[in-house]
Amino acid sequence: MTTTPSRRPLVAFAAAVFFIGLAPDAVRNSISWYGFGAVVLAMVVASIVLIVRDQRRTRDRITMGVLPWPLLGFLALAAASTAWSFYPRETAIAVVLQLATTAVVLPAALLLTPRERLRTLGLALRSILALSLLFELVVALIVRAPVLPVWVTGADRVDPPLLLFWSRNLLLEGGPVQGIVGSSSLLAMAGLLGLIVFGVQLAAGTVRRAAGVLWMLLAIVTIALTRSATITLGLAAVIAVCVFLLVMRRASTRRARLAVYGVGAAIAAAGIGAALIARPLILEALGKSADLTGRLGIWDAVIGLAEQRPAAGWGWISFWAPWVAPFDGLVTRNGVAQLHAHNAWLDVWLQLGVIGLVVFGVLIVSTGIRAFFLATDRLPSSATDAGGFSTISLLAPLLLTALLVQSLAESRILSEGGWMLLVMLAVTTKSAMLGRHVPLGTEVVVEDRRK
């Protein structure tokens, strides 16, 4: 895939943003939290410069409504929660960080073409996966001992809890490995995202076949080495959604589409029912305990707290601040204070109440609907890859599926790389549905044939 010299700095910057967003602990663990803060500040400044430099283009898109109202509503609600927050100072800081995270991804969402966005994600994810395996290899063959982050000092280095290690030196034992992201579950998610992106690149012909296949195999190996049950289920969900979308593309009549909807709904219902009935066997096969590795206890604690302020929540905070009530001592596992609910929906209810759940749900559903129709509606013949459809349009629904599965066991969709991807998907699908395109490049103009 080629990029004109004038566009390369923007593509490189976007790739760096996604790399840091999806692997933030790689930066924090290597150059400290202060170094991470300096990098984030530089990214925010650079994003503002890029937006201002192309202010005519970004202003036109914003004026035309490419920023979805549910996204703006969620950010506004988070900001407004400062007024009733139990910890107003922390809420104000969290809102600033949420806005900063949103700002750094806007250049990629507003200024890049679909192929350029696909390339930036590919660059970021290839870097994360390759560096993670190289990091674990160095730890296994040279260091030969578990590795702690640089910010762990003094007494904390004496018999530290397992959850504190950057790498546990388990590569030669078959995992679970943590890579540069410092977490097997987050590394598995990077592998799943990589599998999606590399697969779309391969199908769209934007990378050489041999390279595309090699990177897909590397992503599969990474997922296997992490032993993540959540991402294993996520992979199954992504495959199921991909098959459903491809079948929908072949349904050329209204009756055929209704039949696919019906069969798809029946299969999904049967699958969920079977999973609930066979839950103990599934957990045993995936190597998980009956309490989902302690998550049931965390969820019980969060639900009990959320029920005390069910309507509007305790106030936005994103990652919990363990030094402030009610999070101080709320949940501790294996000697480490937990910083999120391990379920994004419970975290939204806890922090923004039922009101926040409704707004967040609308954001997810509206983004999902747009992504679905963009992937299954035929395009003008001049704007397609083959058969009247854009291959790259499969990216949005598959990425959203991965994020939603992860949201059931992690809260990362609300912060850092997860939030970046959600913002990008919400904005770009809205832009495409409005028929907007970037003048520089080859953005696909989507015509809504359902009208």
C-alpha positions in Angstrom: 0.0 0.0 0.0 1.5 3.3 -1.1 1.0 6.7 0.5 2.0 10.1 -1.0 5.0 11.8 0.7 2.8 14.7 1.9 0.5 12.2 3.7 3.1 10.1 5.4 3.6 12.3 8.5 -0.1 12.2 9.2 -0.2 8.4 8.7 2.8 7.9 10.9 1.4 10.1 13.6 -1.9 8.2 13.6 -0.1 4.9 13.8 1.9 6.2 16.8 -1.4 7.3 18.4 -2.9 3.9 18.0 0.3 2.2 19.2 0.4 4.2 22.4 -3.4 4.0 22.9 -3.4 0.2 22.5 -0.1 -0.4 24.4 0.1 2.4 27.0 1.8 0.2 29.6 4.7 -0.3 27.1 5.4 3.4 27.6 4.6 3.6 31.3 6.6 0.5 32.2 9.6 1.6 30.3 9.9 5.4 30.8 7.7 5.9 33.9 4.4 7.6 34.3 6.0 11.0 34.0 7.5 10.0 30.7 4.1 8.7 29.6 2.5 12.0 30.6 5.0 13.9 28.5 4.3 11.7 25.5 0.5 12.1 25.8 0.8 15.8 26.2 2.9 15.9 23.0 0.3 13.8 21.2 -2.5 16.1 22.3 -0.6 19.2 21.1 0.2 17.6 17.8 -3.4 16.6 17.3 -4.6 20.1 17.9 -2.0 21.4 15.5 -3.1 19.0 12.8 -6.8 19.9 13.3 -6.0 23.6 13.2 -3.8 23.3 10.2 -6.6 21.6 8.3 -9.3 23.6 10.0 -11.3 24.1 6.8 -11.6 20.4 6.2 -12.3 19.5 9.8 -14.7 22.4 10.3 -16.7 21.3 7.2 -17.0 17.8 8.5 -17.9 18.9 12.1 -20.4 21.4 10.7 -22.0 18.6 8.6 -22.5 16.5 11.7 -19.9 13.8 11.5 -19.5 13.9 15.3 -22.4 11.6 16.4 -24.8 13.1 19.0 -24.5 10.1 21.3 -20.8 10.5 21.4 -21.1 14.2 22.3 -23.8 13.4 24.7 -21.7 10.9 26.6 -18.8 13.3 26.9 -21.2 16.1 28.0 -22.8 13.8 30.6 -19.3 12.8 31.9 -18.4 16.5 32.2 -21.7 17.4 33.8 -21.3 14.7 36.4 -18.6 16.9 38.1 -21.6 18.7 39.6 -22.9 15.7 41.6 -19.7 13.7 41.7 -18.6 12.2 45.1 -15.1 13.0 44.0 -15.3 16.2 41.9 -11.6 16.9 41.6 -10.9 13.4 40.2 -13.9 13.7 37.9 -12.6 16.9 36.5 -9.2 15.4 35.8 -10.9 12.3 34.3 -13.0 14.4 32.0 -10.0 16.3 30.7 -8.2 13.0 30.0 -11.3 11.7 28.2 -11.5 14.7 26.0 -7.7 14.5 25.3 -8.1 10.8 24.3 -10.9 11.9 22.0 -8.9 14.7 20.5 -5.8 12.6 19.7 -7.9 10.2 17.5 -9.8 12.9 15.6 -7.1 13.5 13.0 -7.2 9.8 12.0 -11.0 9.9 12.0 -11.4 13.2 10.1 -8.4 13.5 7.9 -7.4 10.0 6.8 -9.0 7.9 4.0 -10.3 4.4 4.8 -7.2 2.8 3.3 -4.9 5.1 5.3 -6.8 4.3 8.5 -6.5 0.6 7.8 -2.8 1.1 7.2 -2.3 3.0 10.4 -4.0 0.3 12.4 -1.9 -2.4 10.7 1.3 -0.5 11.4 0.4 -0.1 15.1 -0.7 -3.6 15.7 2.2 -5.2 13.8 4.5 -3.2 16.0 2.7 -4.3 19.2 2.7 -8.0 18.3 6.2 -8.1 17.0 7.7 -6.1 19.9 5.7 -8.2 22.4 7.1 -11.5 21.2 10.6 -10.1 20.9 10.3 -8.7 24.4 9.2 -12.0 25.8 11.9 -13.8 23.9 14.6 -11.5 25.4 13.2 -12.0 28.9 13.2 -15.8 28.4 16.6 -16.2 26.8 18.7 -13.3 28.3 17.0 -11.9 31.4 15.7 -15.4 32.5 13.6 -13.9 35.3 10.3 -12.0 35.7 10.6 -8.3 34.9 9.0 -5.4 36.8 8.0 -2.0 35.4 10.6 0.8 36.0 8.2 2.7 38.2 8.1 -0.1 40.8 10.8 0.8 43.3 12.0 0.2 46.9 10.0 -2.1 49.1 7.5 -2.9 46.3 10.3 -4.9 44.6 10.4 -7.4 47.5 8.0 -10.2 46.9 5.7 -8.2 44.6 2.3 -9.7 43.6 2.1 -11.5 40.3 -0.3 -8.9 38.8 2.4 -6.2 39.2 5.0 -7.9 36.8 5.5 -6.5 33.3 6.6 -10.0 32.2 6.4 -13.2 34.2 8.9 -15.0 32.0 6.5 -17.7 30.9 7.2 -17.8 27.1 9.2 -21.1 27.2 6.5 -22.6 29.4 3.8 -21.9 26.7 2.4 -18.8 28.4 0.4 -16.9 29.4 2.6 -14.2 28.0 2.0 -10.5 28.6 4.2 -8.8 26.0 5.0 -5.1 26.0 1.4 -4.3 27.1 2.0 -6.0 30.4 -1.2 -8.0 30.4 -2.1 -11.3 28.8 -5.7 -10.2 28.2 -4.7 -6.9 26.6 -2.1 -8.7 24.4 -4.7 -11.2 23.4 -7.0 -8.3 22.4 -4.2 -6.8 20.3 -3.9 -10.2 18.6 -7.6 -10.3 17.8 -7.6 -6.7 16.5 -4.5 -7.6 14.5 -6.2 -10.7 13.0 -9.1 -8.5 11.9 -7.0 -5.8 10.4 -4.5 -8.1 8.7 -7.4 -10.2 7.3 -9.1 -7.1 5.9 -5.8 -5.9 4.4 -5.3 -9.3 2.8 -8.8 -9.5 1.4 -8.6 -5.9 0.1 -5.3 -6.6 -1.6 -3.5 -3.7 0.2 -0.7 -5.9 1.4 1.3 -8.7 -0.3 -0.3 -12.1 0.2 2.7 -13.7 1.9 3.1 -10.8 4.3 -0.6 -10.8 5.1 -0.7 -14.5 5.8 2.5 -14.3 8.0 1.0 -11.5 10.1 -2.3 -13.3 10.5 -0.4 -16.4 11.7 1.6 -14.3 14.2 -1.6 -12.9 15.5 -3.1 -16.4 16.0 0.1 -17.5 17.8 -0.1 -14.5 20.1 -3.7 -15.2 21.0 -2.8 -18.9 21.7 0.2 -17.9 23.9 -2.0 -15.6 26.0 -4.5 -18.3 26.9 -7.3 -15.6 27.1 -10.7 -17.1 27.5 -12.4 -13.8 26.7 -10.6 -13.3 23.5 -11.1 -16.9 22.5 -14.9 -16.2 22.7 -14.2 -12.9 21.0 -12.6 -14.7 18.1 -15.6 -17.0 17.7 -17.9 -14.0 17.8 -15.8 -12.1 15.1 -15.9 -15.2 12.9 -19.6 -15.6 13.3 -20.3 -11.9 12.5 -18.0 -12.0 9.5 -19.8 -15.1 8.1 -23.2 -13.3 8.7 -22.0 -10.2 6.9 -20.8 -12.2 3.9 -24.0 -14.1 3.7 -26.0 -10.9 3.9 -24.0 -9.5 1.0 -25.2 -12.5 -1.1 -28.8 -12.0 -0.2 -30.0 -9.9 -3.1 -33.7 -9.6 -2.3 -35.7 -8.4 0.6 -37.1 -11.9 1.2 -33.6 -13.4 1.2 -32.4 -10.8 3.7 -35.3 -11.4 6.0 -34.5 -15.1 5.9 -30.9 -14.5 6.8 -32.0 -12.2 9.7 -34.2 -15.0 11.0 -31.7 -17.8 10.6 -29.0 -15.6 12.2 -31.2 -14.7 15.1 -32.1 -18.3 15.7 -28.5 -19.5 15.5 -27.4 -16.7 17.9 -30.2 -17.6 20.4 -29.4 -21.3 20.2 -25.7 -20.5 20.7 -26.3 -18.3 23.8 -28.6 -20.9 25.3 -26.2 -23.7 24.7 -23.4 -21.6 26.2 -25.4 -20.9 29.4 -26.4 -24.6 29.8 -22.8 -25.8 29.2 -21.2 -22.9 31.0 -19.2 -25.2 33.5 -17.8 -27.3 30.7 -16.9 -24.3 28.7 -15.1 -22.6 31.6 -13.3 -25.8 32.4 -12.2 -26.2 28.7 -10.9 -22.6 28.7 -9.1 -23.0 32.0 -11.3 -20.6 34.0 -12.7 -20.9 37.5 -16.4 -20.9 38.2 -16.2 -17.3 39.4 -14.6 -16.2 36.1 -11.2 -15.6 37.7 -12.6 -13.4 40.5 -14.8 -11.3 38.3 -18.1 -12.3 39.9 -16.9 -10.9 43.2 -15.8 -7.7 41.6 -19.2 -7.4 39.8 -21.1 -8.0 43.1 -19.1 -5.2 44.8 -19.7 -2.8 41.9 -23.4 -3.6 41.7 -23.8 -3.0 45.4 -22.1 0.4 45.1 -24.1 1.4 41.9 -27.4 0.6 43.6 -26.7 3.4 46.1 -26.7 6.0 43.3 -28.6 4.2 40.4 -29.9 7.2 38.4 -26.8 9.4 37.7 -24.0 7.5 39.3 -21.1 8.5 41.5 -19.4 10.7 38.9 -17.2 10.0 35.9 -13.7 8.7 36.7 -12.8 6.2 34.0 -10.0 4.2 35.8 -10.8 4.1 39.5 -8.7 6.3 41.8 -7.7 3.9 44.6 -6.9 6.7 47.0 -10.4 8.2 47.1 -13.7 6.8 48.5 -15.6 4.7 47.5 -12.8 3.0 45.5 -10.2 2.8 48.3 -10.2 -0.8 49.3 -13.3 -1.6 47.2 -11.8 -4.6 45.4 -8.3 -6.1 45.9 -7.2 -9.3 44.1 -3.9 -11.0 44.8 -2.6 -8.0 46.6 -3.4 -5.5 43.9 -6.1 -2.9 44.0 -8.5 -3.2 41.0 -8.9 -0.1 38.9 -12.0 -0.9 36.9 -15.1 -3.1 37.1 -13.9 -5.7 34.5 -17.2 -4.9 32.7 -17.7 -1.7 30.8 -21.4 -1.6 31.3 -21.2 -2.0 35.0 -18.6 0.7 35.1 -20.8 3.1 33.2 -23.7 2.4 35.5 -21.5 2.9 38.5 -20.1 6.2 37.3 -23.0 7.7 35.3 -26.0 5.7 36.4 -28.9 4.5 34.3 -28.7 7.8 32.3 -25.1 7.0 31.3 -26.1 3.4 30.4 -28.8 4.7 28.0 -26.5 7.2 26.3 -23.6 4.7 26.0 -26.0 2.1 24.7 -27.3 4.5 22.1 -23.8 5.3 21.1 -23.0 1.6 20.6 -26.2 0.6 18.9 -26.2 3.6 16.5 -22.5 2.9 15.6 -23.3 -0.8 15.1 -26.3 -0.1 12.8 -24.3 2.2 10.6 -21.3 -0.2 10.5 -23.7 -3.0 9.5 -25.4 -1.2 6.7 -22.1 0.2 5.4 -20.8 -3.4 5.2 -23.9 -4.9 3.6 -25.2 -2.1 1.3 -24.0 -2.2 -2.3 -21.9 0.8 -3.5 -21.5 2.5 -6.8 -19.6 0.2 -9.2 -16.7 2.7 -9.4 -16.2 2.6 -5.6 -16.1 -1.1 -4.9 -13.5 -3.8 -4.7 -15.6 -6.7 -6.1 -19.2 -7.7 -6.4 -20.6 -4.2 -5.5 -19.1 -4.1 -2.0 -16.2 -2.5 -0.3 -14.0 -5.0 1.5 -12.7 -2.4 3.9 -16.2 -1.7 5.1 -16.0 -5.0 6.9 -13.5 -3.5 9.3 -15.9 -1.4 11.4 -18.4 -4.1 12.4 -15.7 -6.6 13.1 -13.7 -4.2 15.3 -16.9 -3.2 17.1 -17.7 -6.9 17.7 -14.3 -7.4 19.3 -14.7 -4.3 21.5 -18.2 -5.4 22.6 -17.0 -8.9 23.6 -14.1 -7.4 25.5 -16.4 -5.0 27.2 -18.1 -7.9 29.0 -14.9 -8.8 30.9 -12.8 -5.5 30.7 -13.7 -1.8 30.8 -11.0 -0.8 28.2 -13.6 0.4 25.7 -14.1 3.4 28.0 -10.4 4.5 28.1 -7.2 4.7 26.1 -7.1 2.5 23.0 -10.5 1.1 23.4 -12.1 4.5 23.5 -10.0 5.7 20.6 -11.3 2.8 18.4 -14.9 3.5 19.5 -14.6 7.2 18.7 -13.0 6.4 15.3 -15.7 3.9 14.4 -18.5 6.3 15.6 -17.2 9.2 13.6 -16.1 7.4 10.4 -19.3 5.4 10.1 -21.4 8.6 10.6 -19.2 10.4 8.0 -19.7 7.6 5.5 -23.4 7.4 6.0 -23.6 11.1 5.3 -21.8 10.6 2.1 -18.8 12.7 3.2 -15.3 12.0 1.9 -11.8 13.3 2.3 -10.7 15.2 -0.8 -7.2 13.9 -0.6 -7.2 10.2 -1.2 -9.8 7.7 -2.2 -12.5 7.8 0.4 -15.6 5.8 -0.6 -18.8 7.8 -1.0 -21.6 5.7 0.4 -25.0 6.0 -1.1 -27.9 4.8 1.1 -29.8 2.5 -1.3 -32.5 1.8 1.3 -34.2 5.2 0.7 
